[in-house]
Amino acid sequence: MELFYSNDIDGSVCRLDADESGHCVKVLRHREGDSINVIDGEGNMYRCRLSDASPKAAVAMVEEVIPDWGSHSYDLTMAVCPTKNNERYEWFAEKATELGVDRIVPVIGEHSERKVFKTERLRRIVLSATKQSLKAALPRIEEPVSVSDFIHSCADSKALKLIAYCFEGDEKRRSAKDLLEAVADTQGKAEIIVLIGPEGDFSESEVGLALASGFQPVHLGSSRLRTETAALAAVAATYFRFIS
């Protein structure tokens, strides 16, 4: 199934940008009158008919709108420290999108080796993964923030807030699987926030701030996982807990 993306849909008219138009007309050779499927990144899928096969500015007429297409029954935010090797973070974001994630926040910790992170390329990767995995909602990629600022920003959130770290502290860590099972039984759409640290782990002060702000310490099994693997394991655990 081919999917195209547009953020320029006005009533019954859908306009594709230059990249999507080129892919639709030049690569896939669609012509006027062809049926195409377009997502808006907000959860809606549009069945359209191509009315102008311009390779730089294609236009289609909307025939049907399908809301919540390819959606999932939870709202998942992954706040993950960028990895030293940027390709590993991009791999995480791509696979997390395929499984089901709603927001990815690059967070910079005290022990982070990568202090600068650019989001433009990651947004392109996530868009491609969204279309490939047949979803209509595009995960939000936030601009980088410090770990402490992110923790403060969600201090009042009623979501299930989890933090995974490696060093041994006084707090007893529960299985992420057990906590996810508990929240899955609640009424309404479950909101989940997971905080994953850098290669050098969170600092003790960052963990202390998170626990004071309502984050629950969790483990992801007995294996020691890389940052991107731990993050994807949390996404997969959420996905498998909520699929019917």
Residue pairs with C-beta under 8 A, 6 or more apart in sequence:
1 37
1 134
2 28
2 36
2 37
3 37
3 38
3 39
3 45
3 131
3 134
4 16
4 20
4 23
4 24
4 36
4 37
4 38
4 39
4 131
5 20
5 38
5 39
5 40
5 41
5 127
5 130
5 131
5 138
6 14
6 15
6 16
6 17
6 20
6 38
6 39
6 40
7 40
7 41
8 14
8 15
8 16
8 17
9 15
9 38
9 40
9 46
9 62
11 62
12 61
12 62
13 59
13 60
13 61
13 62
14 38
14 46
14 48
14 59
14 60
14 61
14 62
15 57
15 58
15 59
15 60
16 24
16 38
16 57
16 58
16 59
16 60
17 57
18 56
18 57
20 58
21 54
21 55
21 56
21 57
21 58
22 55
22 56
24 30
24 36
24 50
24 53
24 58
25 31
25 53
25 54
25 55
25 58
26 55
30 36
30 50
30 53
30 58
31 50
31 53
32 50
32 51
32 52
32 53
33 49
33 50
34 49
34 50
34 53
35 47
35 48
35 49
35 50
35 63
36 48
36 49
36 50
36 60
37 45
37 46
37 47
37 48
38 45
38 46
38 48
38 60
39 45
39 46
39 69
39 130
39 131
39 135
39 136
39 138
40 46
40 136
41 127
41 130
41 136
41 137
41 138
42 136
42 137
42 138
43 67
43 68
43 69
43 71
43 136
43 137
44 65
44 66
44 67
44 68
44 69
44 136
45 65
45 66
45 69
45 70
45 136
46 60
46 62
46 64
46 65
46 66
47 62
47 63
47 64
47 65
47 66
48 60
48 61
48 62
48 63
49 60
49 61
49 63
50 58
50 59
50 60
51 59
51 60
51 61
52 58
52 59
52 60
66 136
68 136
69 135
69 136
70 133
70 134
70 135
70 136
70 137
71 135
71 136
71 137
72 100
72 239
72 242
72 243
73 189
73 190
73 242
74 100
74 184
74 189
74 190
74 191
74 192
74 238
74 242
75 102
75 159
75 189
75 190
75 191
75 192
76 100
76 101
76 102
76 103
76 192
76 193
76 194
76 235
76 238
77 101
77 102
77 103
77 104
77 105
77 154
77 159
77 191
77 192
77 193
77 194
78 96
78 101
78 103
78 104
78 105
78 194
78 196
78 231
78 234
78 235
79 105
79 107
79 147
79 150
79 193
79 194
79 195
79 196
80 89
80 92
80 104
80 105
80 106
80 107
80 195
80 196
80 227
80 228
80 231
81 106
81 107
81 108
81 109
81 112
81 114
81 147
81 196
81 197
81 198
81 227
82 89
82 106
82 108
82 112
82 114
82 117
82 144
82 198
83 89
83 92
83 114
83 198
83 199
83 226
83 227
83 228
84 113
84 114
84 199
86 114
88 226
88 227
88 228
89 106
89 117
89 122
89 227
89 228
90 121
90 122
90 125
91 228
92 227
92 228
92 231
92 232
93 104
93 122
93 125
93 126
93 129
93 139
93 141
94 125
94 126
94 128
94 129
95 129
95 232
95 235
96 104
96 139
96 231
96 232
96 235
97 126
97 129
97 130
97 133
97 135
97 139
98 129
98 132
98 133
99 133
99 232
99 235
99 236
99 239
100 135
100 235
100 238
100 239
101 139
101 235
102 137
102 139
102 140
103 139
103 140
103 141
103 142
104 122
104 126
104 139
104 140
104 141
104 142
105 142
105 144
105 145
105 150
106 117
106 119
106 142
106 143
106 144
106 145
107 144
107 145
107 146
107 147
107 150
107 195
108 114
108 115
108 117
108 144
108 145
108 146
108 147
109 146
109 147
109 197
109 198
109 200
109 202
109 203
109 206
110 147
110 202
110 203
110 205
110 206
111 197
111 198
111 199
111 200
111 201
111 202
111 203
112 198
112 200
113 198
113 199
113 200
114 198
116 144
117 144
119 141
119 142
119 143
119 144
122 141
123 141
126 138
126 139
126 141
127 138
130 136
130 137
130 138
130 139
145 153
147 195
147 197
147 202
147 206
148 206
148 209
150 195
151 195
151 206
151 209
151 210
151 213
151 215
152 213
154 161
154 193
154 213
155 213
155 214
157 191
157 193
157 214
158 191
159 191
159 192
159 193
160 179
160 180
160 183
160 190
160 191
160 192
160 193
160 216
161 192
161 193
161 195
161 210
161 213
161 214
161 215
161 216
162 176
162 179
162 192
162 193
162 194
162 195
162 215
162 216
162 217
162 218
162 234
163 194
163 195
163 202
163 207
163 210
163 211
163 215
163 216
163 217
163 218
164 176
164 194
164 195
164 196
164 197
164 217
164 218
164 219
164 220
164 230
164 234
165 197
165 201
165 202
165 207
165 217
166 197
166 201
166 224
167 201
167 204
167 207
169 204
169 207
169 217
171 211
171 217
172 217
173 217
173 218
173 219
174 216
174 217
174 218
174 219
175 218
175 219
175 221
176 194
176 218
176 219
176 220
176 234
176 237
177 237
177 241
179 216
179 218
180 192
180 237
180 238
180 241
181 241
183 190
183 192
184 190
184 241
184 242
190 242
192 238
193 215
194 231
194 234
194 235
194 238
195 210
195 215
196 227
196 230
196 231
196 234
197 206
197 227
198 227
199 226
199 227
202 210
207 217
211 217
220 230
220 233
220 234
220 237
221 233
225 233
